[in-house]
Amino acid sequence: MKISLSAIYNWYRTAIRHPKYGIWVVVATLVYLVSPIDLSPDIFPIAGQIDDFILFSLLMTEVSQIAIDKYRNRKQEENTPPSDVTVEVEAETVSTEKV
């Protein structure tokens, strides 16, 4: 079974954007970051921090993108008029008959 980095990234991105499980993915990521049990332990000077840095940057990128998307959607909803509003207009009929 071959697992690529892009497949893992796409899975993480999909999981964090899921409305039901997104917060749990964020919490699990934060727990992993502070946990002493890592893919590469933090006692190794550089290699130990690389996986934490990559995961933290991925988390910040996705959370900021979700926040930006929600902000844009909220602004767009504020700018669009509601479709169920009735507008009353005073109108006069114009006849097309020649006099």
A tleap script that builds the chain and sets N, CA, C and O, in Angstrom:
source leaprc.protein.ff14SB
mol = sequence {
  NMET LYS ILE SER LEU SER ALA ILE TYR ASN
  TRP TYR ARG THR ALA ILE ARG HIE PRO LYS
  TYR GLY ILE TRP VAL VAL VAL ALA THR LEU
  VAL TYR LEU VAL SER PRO ILE ASP LEU SER
  PRO ASP ILE PHE PRO ILE ALA GLY GLN ILE
  ASP ASP PHE ILE LEU PHE SER LEU LEU MET
  THR GLU VAL SER GLN ILE ALA ILE ASP LYS
  TYR ARG ASN ARG LYS GLN GLU GLU ASN THR
  PRO PRO SER ASP VAL THR VAL GLU VAL GLU
  ALA GLU THR VAL SER THR GLU LYS CVAL
}
set mol.1.N position { 0.849 -1.176 0.000 }
set mol.1.CA position { 0.000 0.000 0.000 }
set mol.1.C position { 0.894 1.239 0.000 }
set mol.1.O position { 1.764 1.397 0.857 }
set mol.2.N position { 0.666 2.089 -0.955 }
set mol.2.CA position { 1.490 3.277 -1.096 }
set mol.2.C position { 0.683 4.503 -0.645 }
set mol.2.O position { -0.408 4.758 -1.154 }
set mol.3.N position { 1.224 5.242 0.300 }
set mol.3.CA position { 0.570 6.444 0.812 }
set mol.3.C position { 1.445 7.635 0.458 }
set mol.3.O position { 2.628 7.671 0.797 }
set mol.4.N position { 0.862 8.594 -0.216 }
set mol.4.CA position { 1.640 9.771 -0.596 }
set mol.4.C position { 1.359 10.923 0.362 }
set mol.4.O position { 0.357 10.921 1.076 }
set mol.5.N position { 2.245 11.894 0.367 }
set mol.5.CA position { 2.054 13.067 1.216 }
set mol.5.C position { 0.835 13.878 0.777 }
set mol.5.O position { 0.133 14.453 1.609 }
set mol.6.N position { 0.589 13.919 -0.532 }
set mol.6.CA position { -0.583 14.666 -0.998 }
set mol.6.C position { -1.879 13.999 -0.559 }
set mol.6.O position { -2.865 14.689 -0.300 }
set mol.7.N position { -1.900 12.669 -0.468 }
set mol.7.CA position { -3.094 11.970 0.014 }
set mol.7.C position { -3.335 12.276 1.493 }
set mol.7.O position { -4.475 12.473 1.915 }
set mol.8.N position { -2.268 12.314 2.266 }
set mol.8.CA position { -2.399 12.647 3.698 }
set mol.8.C position { -2.854 14.093 3.860 }
set mol.8.O position { -3.717 14.390 4.686 }
set mol.9.N position { -2.271 14.987 3.071 }
set mol.9.CA position { -2.671 16.397 3.132 }
set mol.9.C position { -4.145 16.574 2.756 }
set mol.9.O position { -4.877 17.295 3.435 }
set mol.10.N position { -4.577 15.921 1.684 }
set mol.10.CA position { -5.984 16.028 1.267 }
set mol.10.C position { -6.919 15.444 2.313 }
set mol.10.O position { -7.995 15.990 2.557 }
set mol.11.N position { -6.518 14.333 2.936 }
set mol.11.CA position { -7.348 13.756 3.999 }
set mol.11.C position { -7.458 14.732 5.177 }
set mol.11.O position { -8.551 14.951 5.700 }
set mol.12.N position { -6.342 15.311 5.589 }
set mol.12.CA position { -6.339 16.245 6.717 }
set mol.12.C position { -7.191 17.469 6.399 }
set mol.12.O position { -7.965 17.930 7.238 }
set mol.13.N position { -7.047 17.985 5.201 }
set mol.13.CA position { -7.800 19.169 4.789 }
set mol.13.C position { -9.304 18.889 4.754 }
set mol.13.O position { -10.102 19.723 5.182 }
set mol.14.N position { -9.683 17.732 4.252 }
set mol.14.CA position { -11.092 17.344 4.223 }
set mol.14.C position { -11.622 17.139 5.633 }
set mol.14.O position { -12.738 17.554 5.947 }
set mol.15.N position { -10.828 16.502 6.483 }
set mol.15.CA position { -11.272 16.220 7.850 }
set mol.15.C position { -11.434 17.497 8.663 }
set mol.15.O position { -12.381 17.613 9.441 }
set mol.16.N position { -10.534 18.452 8.498 }
set mol.16.CA position { -10.621 19.682 9.298 }
set mol.16.C position { -11.769 20.573 8.824 }
set mol.16.O position { -12.276 21.384 9.599 }
set mol.17.N position { -12.180 20.437 7.575 }
set mol.17.CA position { -13.288 21.235 7.048 }
set mol.17.C position { -14.647 20.567 7.246 }
set mol.17.O position { -15.676 21.159 6.919 }
set mol.18.N position { -14.665 19.360 7.769 }
set mol.18.CA position { -15.932 18.671 8.019 }
set mol.18.C position { -16.651 19.385 9.154 }
set mol.18.O position { -16.056 19.618 10.206 }
set mol.19.N position { -17.933 19.740 8.960 }
set mol.19.CA position { -18.625 20.529 9.989 }
set mol.19.C position { -18.796 19.798 11.316 }
set mol.19.O position { -18.861 20.436 12.366 }
set mol.20.N position { -18.869 18.483 11.283 }
set mol.20.CA position { -19.110 17.731 12.510 }
set mol.20.C position { -17.810 17.371 13.242 }
set mol.20.O position { -17.773 17.374 14.472 }
set mol.21.N position { -16.753 17.064 12.496 }
set mol.21.CA position { -15.527 16.561 13.105 }
set mol.21.C position { -14.362 17.542 13.049 }
set mol.21.O position { -13.282 17.227 13.550 }
set mol.22.N position { -14.541 18.697 12.467 }
set mol.22.CA position { -13.452 19.649 12.305 }
set mol.22.C position { -12.819 20.073 13.611 }
set mol.22.O position { -11.594 20.136 13.717 }
set mol.23.N position { -13.642 20.367 14.610 }
set mol.23.CA position { -13.104 20.811 15.897 }
set mol.23.C position { -12.307 19.694 16.563 }
set mol.23.O position { -11.334 19.966 17.266 }
set mol.24.N position { -12.707 18.450 16.352 }
set mol.24.CA position { -11.985 17.324 16.937 }
set mol.24.C position { -10.626 17.137 16.270 }
set mol.24.O position { -9.665 16.730 16.923 }
set mol.25.N position { -10.544 17.427 14.996 }
set mol.25.CA position { -9.260 17.340 14.292 }
set mol.25.C position { -8.316 18.420 14.814 }
set mol.25.O position { -7.125 18.169 14.999 }
set mol.26.N position { -8.842 19.612 15.049 }
set mol.26.CA position { -8.023 20.698 15.598 }
set mol.26.C position { -7.530 20.331 17.002 }
set mol.26.O position { -6.355 20.519 17.316 }
set mol.27.N position { -8.419 19.812 17.837 }
set mol.27.CA position { -8.036 19.422 19.197 }
set mol.27.C position { -7.000 18.297 19.162 }
set mol.27.O position { -6.020 18.338 19.906 }
set mol.28.N position { -7.204 17.303 18.313 }
set mol.28.CA position { -6.247 16.190 18.204 }
set mol.28.C position { -4.884 16.678 17.720 }
set mol.28.O position { -3.847 16.193 18.172 }
set mol.29.N position { -4.893 17.633 16.808 }
set mol.29.CA position { -3.627 18.188 16.324 }
set mol.29.C position { -2.897 18.921 17.442 }
set mol.29.O position { -1.686 18.768 17.601 }
set mol.30.N position { -3.628 19.714 18.216 }
set mol.30.CA position { -2.998 20.436 19.328 }
set mol.30.C position { -2.477 19.476 20.398 }
set mol.30.O position { -1.416 19.711 20.975 }
set mol.31.N position { -3.217 18.397 20.665 }
set mol.31.CA position { -2.753 17.398 21.629 }
set mol.31.C position { -1.474 16.735 21.123 }
set mol.31.O position { -0.544 16.505 21.896 }
set mol.32.N position { -1.427 16.431 19.841 }
set mol.32.CA position { -0.224 15.832 19.260 }
set mol.32.C position { 0.965 16.777 19.383 }
set mol.32.O position { 2.085 16.340 19.648 }
set mol.33.N position { 0.725 18.061 19.193 }
set mol.33.CA position { 1.824 19.025 19.252 }
set mol.33.C position { 2.422 19.135 20.651 }
set mol.33.O position { 3.633 19.312 20.780 }
set mol.34.N position { 1.614 19.035 21.696 }
set mol.34.CA position { 2.133 19.163 23.056 }
set mol.34.C position { 2.504 17.820 23.667 }
set mol.34.O position { 3.126 17.773 24.728 }
set mol.35.N position { 2.133 16.740 23.017 }
set mol.35.CA position { 2.417 15.407 23.531 }
set mol.35.C position { 3.892 15.063 23.359 }
set mol.35.O position { 4.498 15.428 22.352 }
set mol.36.N position { 4.477 14.361 24.335 }
set mol.36.CA position { 5.873 13.932 24.185 }
set mol.36.C position { 6.013 12.750 23.221 }
set mol.36.O position { 7.121 12.435 22.785 }
set mol.37.N position { 4.908 12.102 22.891 }
set mol.37.CA position { 4.942 10.965 21.965 }
set mol.37.C position { 4.686 11.505 20.567 }
set mol.37.O position { 3.583 11.959 20.262 }
set mol.38.N position { 5.707 11.456 19.720 }
set mol.38.CA position { 5.645 12.005 18.373 }
set mol.38.C position { 6.114 10.976 17.365 }
set mol.38.O position { 6.611 9.904 17.713 }
set mol.39.N position { 5.939 11.339 16.105 }
set mol.39.CA position { 6.497 10.537 15.024 }
set mol.39.C position { 8.017 10.548 15.119 }
set mol.39.O position { 8.664 9.508 14.991 }
set mol.40.N position { 8.573 11.713 15.340 }
set mol.40.CA position { 9.996 11.836 15.645 }
set mol.40.C position { 10.089 12.622 16.953 }
set mol.40.O position { 9.729 13.799 16.987 }
set mol.41.N position { 10.568 11.989 18.031 }
set mol.41.CA position { 10.573 12.632 19.353 }
set mol.41.C position { 11.335 13.953 19.370 }
set mol.41.O position { 12.289 14.155 18.619 }
set mol.42.N position { 10.886 14.842 20.245 }
set mol.42.CA position { 11.467 16.184 20.325 }
set mol.42.C position { 12.857 16.217 20.966 }
set mol.42.O position { 13.500 17.268 20.983 }
set mol.43.N position { 13.323 15.100 21.486 }
set mol.43.CA position { 14.655 15.107 22.099 }
set mol.43.C position { 15.756 15.171 21.048 }
set mol.43.O position { 16.891 15.536 21.356 }
set mol.44.N position { 15.422 14.816 19.799 }
set mol.44.CA position { 16.381 14.978 18.711 }
set mol.44.C position { 16.319 16.432 18.265 }
set mol.44.O position { 15.239 16.908 17.917 }
set mol.45.N position { 17.424 17.148 18.261 }
set mol.45.CA position { 17.423 18.600 18.102 }
set mol.45.C position { 16.646 19.151 16.909 }
set mol.45.O position { 15.781 20.002 17.113 }
set mol.46.N position { 16.894 18.732 15.727 }
set mol.46.CA position { 16.229 19.333 14.568 }
set mol.46.C position { 15.112 18.431 14.055 }
set mol.46.O position { 14.013 18.907 13.773 }
set mol.47.N position { 15.379 17.156 13.936 }
set mol.47.CA position { 14.397 16.219 13.384 }
set mol.47.C position { 13.155 16.134 14.255 }
set mol.47.O position { 12.064 15.877 13.746 }
set mol.48.N position { 13.297 16.342 15.538 }
set mol.48.CA position { 12.149 16.273 16.444 }
set mol.48.C position { 11.176 17.421 16.266 }
set mol.48.O position { 9.976 17.262 16.488 }
set mol.49.N position { 11.675 18.559 15.873 }
set mol.49.CA position { 10.807 19.718 15.709 }
set mol.49.C position { 10.237 19.842 14.300 }
set mol.49.O position { 9.279 20.588 14.095 }
set mol.50.N position { 10.794 19.140 13.335 }
set mol.50.CA position { 10.331 19.278 11.951 }
set mol.50.C position { 8.878 18.830 11.804 }
set mol.50.O position { 8.076 19.551 11.210 }
set mol.51.N position { 8.520 17.652 12.335 }
set mol.51.CA position { 7.141 17.196 12.191 }
set mol.51.C position { 6.169 18.100 12.935 }
set mol.51.O position { 5.052 18.332 12.471 }
set mol.52.N position { 6.595 18.614 14.096 }
set mol.52.CA position { 5.733 19.546 14.830 }
set mol.52.C position { 5.540 20.842 14.058 }
set mol.52.O position { 4.431 21.373 14.003 }
set mol.53.N position { 6.602 21.351 13.465 }
set mol.53.CA position { 6.514 22.590 12.703 }
set mol.53.C position { 5.630 22.419 11.476 }
set mol.53.O position { 4.812 23.288 11.175 }
set mol.54.N position { 5.786 21.308 10.767 }
set mol.54.CA position { 4.975 21.057 9.573 }
set mol.54.C position { 3.502 20.942 9.948 }
set mol.54.O position { 2.642 21.526 9.288 }
set mol.55.N position { 3.217 20.196 10.997 }
set mol.55.CA position { 1.821 20.023 11.421 }
set mol.55.C position { 1.229 21.331 11.932 }
set mol.55.O position { 0.069 21.637 11.654 }
set mol.56.N position { 2.018 22.108 12.678 }
set mol.56.CA position { 1.527 23.394 13.175 }
set mol.56.C position { 1.252 24.364 12.033 }
set mol.56.O position { 0.238 25.063 12.041 }
set mol.57.N position { 2.150 24.411 11.053 }
set mol.57.CA position { 1.929 25.314 9.922 }
set mol.57.C position { 0.723 24.865 9.093 }
set mol.57.O position { -0.031 25.703 8.598 }
set mol.58.N position { 0.536 23.572 8.941 }
set mol.58.CA position { -0.634 23.059 8.233 }
set mol.58.C position { -1.911 23.418 8.981 }
set mol.58.O position { -2.897 23.831 8.370 }
set mol.59.N position { -1.898 23.264 10.291 }
set mol.59.CA position { -3.060 23.615 11.105 }
set mol.59.C position { -3.384 25.102 10.993 }
set mol.59.O position { -4.543 25.465 10.796 }
set mol.60.N position { -2.383 25.961 11.115 }
set mol.60.CA position { -2.620 27.400 11.035 }
set mol.60.C position { -3.105 27.808 9.642 }
set mol.60.O position { -3.963 28.681 9.516 }
set mol.61.N position { -2.566 27.188 8.610 }
set mol.61.CA position { -2.996 27.496 7.248 }
set mol.61.C position { -4.463 27.151 7.055 }
set mol.61.O position { -5.228 27.960 6.529 }
set mol.62.N position { -4.856 25.972 7.470 }
set mol.62.CA position { -6.234 25.530 7.262 }
set mol.62.C position { -7.218 26.313 8.136 }
set mol.62.O position { -8.293 26.686 7.667 }
set mol.63.N position { -6.867 26.562 9.383 }
set mol.63.CA position { -7.765 27.318 10.268 }
set mol.63.C position { -7.918 28.750 9.767 }
set mol.63.O position { -9.024 29.291 9.789 }
set mol.64.N position { -6.843 29.367 9.321 }
set mol.64.CA position { -6.959 30.735 8.805 }
set mol.64.C position { -7.759 30.765 7.508 }
set mol.64.O position { -8.517 31.708 7.277 }
set mol.65.N position { -7.607 29.763 6.665 }
set mol.65.CA position { -8.378 29.716 5.422 }
set mol.65.C position { -9.864 29.517 5.713 }
set mol.65.O position { -10.706 30.112 5.040 }
set mol.66.N position { -10.196 28.697 6.697 }
set mol.66.CA position { -11.594 28.511 7.081 }
set mol.66.C position { -12.160 29.819 7.612 }
set mol.66.O position { -13.289 30.183 7.280 }
set mol.67.N position { -11.392 30.531 8.433 }
set mol.67.CA position { -11.857 31.812 8.976 }
set mol.67.C position { -12.058 32.840 7.865 }
set mol.67.O position { -13.040 33.582 7.882 }
set mol.68.N position { -11.151 32.892 6.912 }
set mol.68.CA position { -11.283 33.829 5.792 }
set mol.68.C position { -12.515 33.500 4.961 }
set mol.68.O position { -13.257 34.399 4.567 }
set mol.69.N position { -12.735 32.212 4.693 }
set mol.69.CA position { -13.916 31.807 3.922 }
set mol.69.C position { -15.211 32.179 4.634 }
set mol.69.O position { -16.155 32.652 4.000 }
set mol.70.N position { -15.263 31.969 5.950 }
set mol.70.CA position { -16.470 32.327 6.711 }
set mol.70.C position { -16.681 33.841 6.700 }
set mol.70.O position { -17.815 34.308 6.594 }
set mol.71.N position { -15.599 34.606 6.809 }
set mol.71.CA position { -15.705 36.066 6.780 }
set mol.71.C position { -16.231 36.533 5.421 }
set mol.71.O position { -17.105 37.397 5.356 }
set mol.72.N position { -15.702 35.964 4.344 }
set mol.72.CA position { -16.170 36.338 3.004 }
set mol.72.C position { -17.627 35.956 2.793 }
set mol.72.O position { -18.386 36.724 2.201 }
set mol.73.N position { -18.025 34.789 3.264 }
set mol.73.CA position { -19.420 34.372 3.122 }
set mol.73.C position { -20.353 35.281 3.914 }
set mol.73.O position { -21.447 35.604 3.451 }
set mol.74.N position { -19.928 35.694 5.096 }
set mol.74.CA position { -20.752 36.585 5.909 }
set mol.74.C position { -20.894 37.941 5.230 }
set mol.74.O position { -21.986 38.509 5.204 }
set mol.75.N position { -19.800 38.465 4.678 }
set mol.75.CA position { -19.862 39.743 3.960 }
set mol.75.C position { -20.750 39.628 2.730 }
set mol.75.O position { -21.511 40.548 2.430 }
set mol.76.N position { -20.663 38.522 2.023 }
set mol.76.CA position { -21.473 38.326 0.824 }
set mol.76.C position { -22.949 38.223 1.184 }
set mol.76.O position { -23.795 38.741 0.455 }
set mol.77.N position { -23.276 37.564 2.294 }
set mol.77.CA position { -24.664 37.454 2.726 }
set mol.77.C position { -25.213 38.811 3.151 }
set mol.77.O position { -26.394 39.092 2.946 }
set mol.78.N position { -24.368 39.657 3.739 }
set mol.78.CA position { -24.815 40.990 4.143 }
set mol.78.C position { -25.091 41.873 2.934 }
set mol.78.O position { -25.984 42.718 2.983 }
set mol.79.N position { -24.350 41.694 1.861 }
set mol.79.CA position { -24.490 42.540 0.681 }
set mol.79.C position { -25.615 42.106 -0.247 }
set mol.79.O position { -26.092 42.913 -1.045 }
set mol.80.N position { -26.049 40.865 -0.166 }
set mol.80.CA position { -27.134 40.420 -1.037 }
set mol.80.C position { -28.470 40.705 -0.372 }
set mol.80.O position { -28.657 40.384 0.802 }
set mol.81.N position { -29.408 41.306 -1.110 }
set mol.81.CA position { -30.711 41.586 -0.509 }
set mol.81.C position { -31.505 40.298 -0.345 }
set mol.81.O position { -31.355 39.368 -1.138 }
set mol.82.N position { -32.338 40.241 0.669 }
set mol.82.CA position { -33.155 39.046 0.857 }
set mol.82.C position { -34.141 38.886 -0.301 }
set mol.82.O position { -34.647 39.882 -0.818 }
set mol.83.N position { -34.413 37.680 -0.703 }
set mol.83.CA position { -35.258 37.434 -1.863 }
set mol.83.C position { -36.740 37.406 -1.519 }
set mol.83.O position { -37.569 37.434 -2.429 }
set mol.84.N position { -37.106 37.352 -0.247 }
set mol.84.CA position { -38.510 37.264 0.116 }
set mol.84.C position { -39.129 38.626 0.478 }
set mol.84.O position { -40.210 38.661 1.066 }
set mol.85.N position { -38.489 39.715 0.150 }
set mol.85.CA position { -38.992 41.042 0.444 }
set mol.85.C position { -39.897 41.504 -0.699 }
set mol.85.O position { -39.537 41.411 -1.872 }
set mol.86.N position { -41.062 41.996 -0.335 }
set mol.86.CA position { -41.997 42.513 -1.331 }
set mol.86.C position { -41.777 44.010 -1.463 }
set mol.86.O position { -41.720 44.735 -0.469 }
set mol.87.N position { -41.655 44.459 -2.696 }
set mol.87.CA position { -41.461 45.873 -2.967 }
set mol.87.C position { -42.731 46.401 -3.605 }
set mol.87.O position { -43.173 45.894 -4.636 }
set mol.88.N position { -43.325 47.431 -2.986 }
set mol.88.CA position { -44.534 48.032 -3.537 }
set mol.88.C position { -44.145 49.216 -4.404 }
set mol.88.O position { -43.333 50.052 -4.009 }
set mol.89.N position { -44.728 49.276 -5.574 }
set mol.89.CA position { -44.407 50.314 -6.538 }
set mol.89.C position { -45.704 50.941 -7.010 }
set mol.89.O position { -46.662 50.237 -7.327 }
set mol.90.N position { -45.735 52.266 -7.057 }
set mol.90.CA position { -46.883 52.953 -7.636 }
set mol.90.C position { -46.673 53.023 -9.133 }
set mol.90.O position { -45.644 53.514 -9.597 }
set mol.91.N position { -47.637 52.538 -9.888 }
set mol.91.CA position { -47.480 52.490 -11.338 }
set mol.91.C position { -48.726 53.050 -12.019 }
set mol.91.O position { -49.830 52.980 -11.478 }
set mol.92.N position { -48.539 53.585 -13.168 }
set mol.92.CA position { -49.642 54.068 -13.993 }
set mol.92.C position { -49.681 53.254 -15.264 }
set mol.92.O position { -48.640 52.885 -15.808 }
set mol.93.N position { -50.878 52.972 -15.739 }
set mol.93.CA position { -50.984 52.217 -16.992 }
set mol.93.C position { -50.862 53.183 -18.162 }
set mol.93.O position { -51.363 54.307 -18.122 }
set mol.94.N position { -50.208 52.733 -19.164 }
set mol.94.CA position { -50.027 53.539 -20.365 }
set mol.94.C position { -50.716 52.802 -21.503 }
set mol.94.O position { -50.468 51.621 -21.744 }
set mol.95.N position { -51.577 53.519 -22.188 }
set mol.95.CA position { -52.257 52.872 -23.289 }
set mol.95.C position { -51.427 53.056 -24.564 }
set mol.95.O position { -50.741 54.063 -24.741 }
set mol.96.N position { -51.508 52.076 -25.426 }
set mol.96.CA position { -50.755 52.106 -26.677 }
set mol.96.C position { -51.657 52.492 -27.860 }
set mol.96.O position { -51.242 52.397 -29.015 }
set mol.97.N position { -52.882 52.924 -27.571 }
set mol.97.CA position { -53.815 53.306 -28.637 }
set mol.97.C position { -53.416 54.668 -29.205 }
set mol.97.O position { -52.968 55.563 -28.488 }
set mol.98.N position { -53.598 54.786 -30.530 }
set mol.98.CA position { -53.299 56.058 -31.185 }
set mol.98.C position { -54.528 56.959 -31.092 }
set mol.98.O position { -55.654 56.511 -31.309 }
set mol.99.N position { -54.314 58.165 -30.785 }
set mol.99.CA position { -55.417 59.118 -30.638 }
set mol.99.C position { -55.601 59.961 -31.853 }
set mol.99.O position { -56.489 60.812 -31.885 }
savepdb mol mol.pdb
quit
